[in-house]
């Protein structure tokens, strides 16, 4: 009687032990699965961070390129202005030196007196340069002529081989800052538009009164 009770108890304990082992094995399997999923999630997060960094790097590179292009255009305009200014100063200095050593033409004053300095831009030994056609001069407000209905190209320096970075519609007003500089058969003016853009335009397309 007692032997039967002990055997039954042993079987129950064995069954409980087997169930406990089965439960522990299931928990270990689940823990392994969770660890694997955690690793996969970590890998995906690393890939996402790398992708975000790549996008940020591309955006930064694109902005840096745009800034470099804008700075290059600005430097080209400044270089053209400096070139025009140097040419004007050199011409004025040569004309002043010539005037200080020349004698007056008979009938125009006392013999041996210095002649008046030639205006800036006068070529040494040539007749004085005629005023720009149409009344164009530095400080004057000019307009893109409407005849023909074409935009006037705004360039970074004088000449047809320069970079045209904008188009000025017929009727656009501007202030003439400097010029004219002769190049490629055109008189080029350094201008500033009413909205603050600066560059060089061909004076043949400008008028001094709105049309």
C-alpha positions as a LaTeX table, in Angstrom:
\begin{tabular}{lrrr}
\hline
Residue & $x$ (\AA) & $y$ (\AA) & $z$ (\AA) \\
\hline
Unk1 & 0.00 & 0.00 & 0.00 \\
Unk2 & 2.77 & 2.39 & 1.04 \\
Unk3 & 4.91 & 1.24 & $-1.91$ \\
Unk4 & 2.16 & 2.16 & $-4.37$ \\
Unk5 & 1.85 & 5.63 & $-2.83$ \\
Unk6 & 5.58 & 6.25 & $-3.10$ \\
Unk7 & 5.66 & 5.15 & $-6.73$ \\
Unk8 & 2.82 & 7.48 & $-7.60$ \\
Unk9 & 4.57 & 10.34 & $-5.87$ \\
Unk10 & 7.77 & 9.64 & $-7.79$ \\
Unk11 & 5.87 & 9.64 & $-11.08$ \\
Unk12 & 4.23 & 12.95 & $-10.21$ \\
Unk13 & 7.59 & 14.49 & $-9.31$ \\
Unk14 & 9.09 & 13.13 & $-12.53$ \\
Unk15 & 6.21 & 14.63 & $-14.54$ \\
Unk16 & 6.60 & 17.96 & $-12.76$ \\
Unk17 & 10.34 & 17.93 & $-13.40$ \\
Unk18 & 9.80 & 17.13 & $-17.09$ \\
Unk19 & 7.25 & 19.95 & $-17.36$ \\
Unk20 & 9.62 & 22.35 & $-15.61$ \\
Unk21 & 12.44 & 21.38 & $-18.01$ \\
Unk22 & 10.11 & 21.82 & $-20.99$ \\
Unk23 & 9.06 & 25.26 & $-19.71$ \\
Unk24 & 12.69 & 26.26 & $-19.12$ \\
Unk25 & 13.63 & 25.09 & $-22.62$ \\
Unk26 & 10.76 & 27.10 & $-24.12$ \\
Unk27 & 11.87 & 30.19 & $-22.17$ \\
Unk28 & 15.46 & 29.73 & $-23.35$ \\
Unk29 & 14.26 & 29.45 & $-26.95$ \\
Unk30 & 12.14 & 32.56 & $-26.55$ \\
Unk31 & 15.07 & 34.39 & $-24.98$ \\
Unk32 & 17.29 & 33.38 & $-27.92$ \\
Unk33 & 14.66 & 34.60 & $-30.37$ \\
Unk34 & 14.34 & 37.91 & $-28.51$ \\
Unk35 & 18.13 & 38.32 & $-28.55$ \\
Unk36 & 18.20 & 37.63 & $-32.31$ \\
Unk37 & 15.39 & 40.14 & $-32.92$ \\
Unk38 & 17.22 & 42.67 & $-30.77$ \\
Unk39 & 20.35 & 42.19 & $-32.87$ \\
Unk40 & 18.36 & 42.64 & $-36.10$ \\
Unk41 & 16.78 & 45.81 & $-34.71$ \\
Unk42 & 20.21 & 47.12 & $-33.73$ \\
Unk43 & 21.57 & 46.43 & $-37.21$ \\
Unk44 & 18.62 & 48.23 & $-38.79$ \\
Unk45 & 19.11 & 51.23 & $-36.48$ \\
Unk46 & 22.81 & 51.36 & $-37.45$ \\
Unk47 & 21.87 & 51.30 & $-41.14$ \\
Unk48 & 19.29 & 54.04 & $-40.57$ \\
Unk49 & 21.85 & 56.23 & $-38.77$ \\
Unk50 & 24.33 & 55.69 & $-41.62$ \\
Unk51 & 21.67 & 56.61 & $-44.20$ \\
Unk52 & 20.80 & 59.79 & $-42.27$ \\
Unk53 & 24.49 & 60.75 & $-42.17$ \\
Unk54 & 24.81 & 60.16 & $-45.93$ \\
Unk55 & 21.78 & 62.39 & $-46.62$ \\
Unk56 & 23.16 & 65.11 & $-44.33$ \\
Unk57 & 26.55 & 64.88 & $-46.06$ \\
Unk58 & 24.93 & 65.19 & $-49.50$ \\
Unk59 & 22.91 & 68.24 & $-48.38$ \\
Unk60 & 26.04 & 69.85 & $-46.93$ \\
Unk61 & 28.02 & 69.18 & $-50.11$ \\
Unk62 & 25.24 & 70.63 & $-52.30$ \\
Unk63 & 25.03 & 73.78 & $-50.14$ \\
Unk64 & 28.82 & 74.16 & $-50.18$ \\
Unk65 & 28.80 & 73.88 & $-53.98$ \\
Unk66 & 26.06 & 76.51 & $-54.31$ \\
Unk67 & 27.97 & 78.85 & $-51.96$ \\
Unk68 & 31.17 & 78.32 & $-53.96$ \\
Unk69 & 29.40 & 79.16 & $-57.22$ \\
Unk70 & 27.91 & 82.33 & $-55.74$ \\
Unk71 & 31.32 & 83.38 & $-54.36$ \\
Unk72 & 32.93 & 82.71 & $-57.76$ \\
Unk73 & 30.39 & 84.92 & $-59.54$ \\
Unk74 & 30.98 & 87.66 & $-56.96$ \\
Unk75 & 34.76 & 87.44 & $-57.37$ \\
Unk76 & 34.44 & 87.65 & $-61.17$ \\
Unk77 & 32.39 & 90.85 & $-60.88$ \\
Unk78 & 34.90 & 92.35 & $-58.43$ \\
Unk79 & 37.80 & 91.39 & $-60.71$ \\
Unk80 & 36.10 & 93.04 & $-63.70$ \\
Unk81 & 35.49 & 96.19 & $-61.66$ \\
Unk82 & 39.11 & 96.25 & $-60.52$ \\
Unk83 & 40.33 & 95.78 & $-64.09$ \\
Unk84 & 38.16 & 98.62 & $-65.37$ \\
Unk85 & 39.25 & 100.89 & $-62.51$ \\
Unk86 & 42.94 & 100.13 & $-63.13$ \\
Unk87 & 42.56 & 100.92 & $-66.84$ \\
Unk88 & 40.83 & 104.23 & $-66.07$ \\
Unk89 & 43.45 & 105.27 & $-63.51$ \\
Unk90 & 46.32 & 104.38 & $-65.88$ \\
Unk91 & 44.74 & 106.37 & $-68.73$ \\
Unk92 & 44.12 & 109.37 & $-66.47$ \\
Unk93 & 47.70 & 109.27 & $-65.15$ \\
Unk94 & 49.15 & 109.12 & $-68.67$ \\
Unk95 & 46.95 & 112.00 & $-69.81$ \\
Unk96 & 47.95 & 114.12 & $-66.79$ \\
Unk97 & 51.65 & 113.43 & $-67.38$ \\
Unk98 & 51.31 & 114.39 & $-71.02$ \\
Unk99 & 49.45 & 117.60 & $-70.14$ \\
Unk100 & 52.07 & 118.68 & $-67.59$ \\
Unk101 & 54.92 & 118.47 & $-70.14$ \\
Unk102 & 53.15 & 119.89 & $-73.21$ \\
Unk103 & 53.26 & 123.50 & $-74.39$ \\
Unk104 & 50.17 & 125.43 & $-75.35$ \\
Unk105 & 49.11 & 125.58 & $-79.00$ \\
Unk106 & 49.78 & 129.05 & $-80.48$ \\
Unk107 & 46.76 & 131.28 & $-80.05$ \\
Unk108 & 45.39 & 129.21 & $-77.16$ \\
Unk109 & 47.40 & 130.92 & $-74.37$ \\
Unk110 & 50.92 & 131.77 & $-73.35$ \\
Unk111 & 53.67 & 129.78 & $-75.00$ \\
Unk112 & 55.20 & 127.24 & $-72.61$ \\
Unk113 & 52.22 & 127.05 & $-70.22$ \\
Unk114 & 50.78 & 123.67 & $-69.34$ \\
Unk115 & 47.69 & 122.57 & $-71.19$ \\
Unk116 & 44.62 & 121.43 & $-69.20$ \\
Unk117 & 44.62 & 117.78 & $-68.23$ \\
Unk118 & 42.77 & 115.57 & $-70.67$ \\
Unk119 & 39.60 & 113.90 & $-69.39$ \\
Unk120 & 39.95 & 110.37 & $-68.04$ \\
Unk121 & 39.70 & 107.84 & $-70.86$ \\
Unk122 & 41.37 & 110.09 & $-73.52$ \\
Unk123 & 43.96 & 108.21 & $-75.56$ \\
Unk124 & 47.34 & 109.99 & $-75.56$ \\
Unk125 & 47.79 & 112.08 & $-78.71$ \\
Unk126 & 44.23 & 111.53 & $-79.97$ \\
Unk127 & 41.22 & 113.82 & $-80.11$ \\
Unk128 & 39.06 & 113.95 & $-76.90$ \\
Unk129 & 36.67 & 111.05 & $-76.65$ \\
Unk130 & 33.10 & 111.94 & $-77.66$ \\
Unk131 & 30.34 & 111.57 & $-75.04$ \\
Unk132 & 28.65 & 108.17 & $-75.02$ \\
Unk133 & 25.79 & 107.84 & $-77.48$ \\
Unk134 & 22.33 & 108.61 & $-76.16$ \\
Unk135 & 23.53 & 110.62 & $-73.15$ \\
Unk136 & 24.81 & 107.55 & $-71.26$ \\
Unk137 & 27.29 & 108.40 & $-68.49$ \\
Unk138 & 28.30 & 107.18 & $-65.05$ \\
Unk139 & 25.65 & 108.12 & $-62.49$ \\
Unk140 & 22.85 & 108.28 & $-65.09$ \\
Unk141 & 19.69 & 106.17 & $-64.80$ \\
Unk142 & 19.18 & 104.06 & $-67.93$ \\
Unk143 & 16.60 & 101.58 & $-69.18$ \\
Unk144 & 16.61 & 98.46 & $-71.32$ \\
Unk145 & 15.09 & 99.54 & $-74.62$ \\
Unk146 & 11.77 & 97.94 & $-75.48$ \\
Unk147 & 12.42 & 97.89 & $-79.22$ \\
Unk148 & 12.78 & 94.26 & $-80.27$ \\
Unk149 & 11.30 & 92.96 & $-77.01$ \\
Unk150 & 14.41 & 90.96 & $-76.04$ \\
Unk151 & 15.99 & 90.58 & $-72.61$ \\
Unk152 & 19.38 & 92.23 & $-72.10$ \\
Unk153 & 22.01 & 89.83 & $-70.77$ \\
Unk154 & 23.67 & 90.77 & $-67.47$ \\
Unk155 & 27.29 & 89.53 & $-67.44$ \\
Unk156 & 30.04 & 89.14 & $-64.85$ \\
Unk157 & 32.54 & 91.18 & $-66.93$ \\
Unk158 & 32.76 & 93.08 & $-70.24$ \\
Unk159 & 32.90 & 91.05 & $-73.47$ \\
Unk160 & 30.90 & 88.37 & $-75.25$ \\
Unk161 & 33.05 & 85.58 & $-73.79$ \\
Unk162 & 31.98 & 86.49 & $-70.24$ \\
Unk163 & 29.39 & 84.63 & $-68.15$ \\
Unk164 & 25.77 & 85.80 & $-68.61$ \\
Unk165 & 24.07 & 85.05 & $-65.28$ \\
Unk166 & 20.77 & 86.95 & $-65.66$ \\
Unk167 & 18.44 & 88.54 & $-68.20$ \\
Unk168 & 16.99 & 92.06 & $-67.82$ \\
Unk169 & 13.53 & 92.49 & $-69.32$ \\
Unk170 & 12.76 & 95.43 & $-71.64$ \\
Unk171 & 12.02 & 98.54 & $-69.57$ \\
Unk172 & 14.21 & 97.46 & $-66.61$ \\
Unk173 & 15.78 & 100.50 & $-64.91$ \\
Unk174 & 19.37 & 100.64 & $-63.68$ \\
Unk175 & 22.12 & 103.02 & $-62.54$ \\
Unk176 & 25.28 & 103.28 & $-64.64$ \\
Unk177 & 28.22 & 102.84 & $-62.25$ \\
Unk178 & 31.16 & 102.82 & $-64.64$ \\
Unk179 & 32.09 & 102.69 & $-68.32$ \\
Unk180 & 32.00 & 102.47 & $-71.15$ \\
Unk181 & 34.60 & 99.72 & $-71.68$ \\
Unk182 & 35.03 & 98.82 & $-75.35$ \\
Unk183 & 35.21 & 95.08 & $-76.08$ \\
Unk184 & 34.05 & 92.88 & $-78.97$ \\
Unk185 & 32.71 & 95.97 & $-80.75$ \\
Unk186 & 30.34 & 96.98 & $-77.93$ \\
Unk187 & 30.47 & 99.69 & $-75.24$ \\
Unk188 & 30.05 & 97.86 & $-71.92$ \\
Unk189 & 28.64 & 99.53 & $-68.80$ \\
Unk190 & 28.94 & 98.40 & $-65.21$ \\
Unk191 & 25.42 & 98.76 & $-63.79$ \\
Unk192 & 23.29 & 98.15 & $-60.71$ \\
Unk193 & 19.57 & 97.34 & $-61.11$ \\
Unk194 & 16.87 & 98.69 & $-58.81$ \\
Unk195 & 16.73 & 95.29 & $-57.06$ \\
Unk196 & 20.48 & 95.39 & $-56.27$ \\
Unk197 & 21.96 & 93.13 & $-58.97$ \\
Unk198 & 25.31 & 94.24 & $-60.40$ \\
Unk199 & 27.11 & 93.32 & $-63.61$ \\
Unk200 & 27.99 & 94.46 & $-67.13$ \\
Unk201 & 25.64 & 95.09 & $-70.07$ \\
Unk202 & 26.04 & 96.18 & $-73.69$ \\
Unk203 & 25.28 & 99.90 & $-73.93$ \\
Unk204 & 23.79 & 99.56 & $-77.42$ \\
Unk205 & 20.58 & 98.25 & $-75.80$ \\
Unk206 & 20.21 & 101.12 & $-73.29$ \\
Unk207 & 18.21 & 104.36 & $-73.43$ \\
Unk208 & 18.07 & 107.23 & $-70.95$ \\
Unk209 & 14.29 & 107.68 & $-70.96$ \\
Unk210 & 11.64 & 105.01 & $-70.32$ \\
Unk211 & 9.83 & 103.99 & $-73.48$ \\
\hline
\end{tabular}
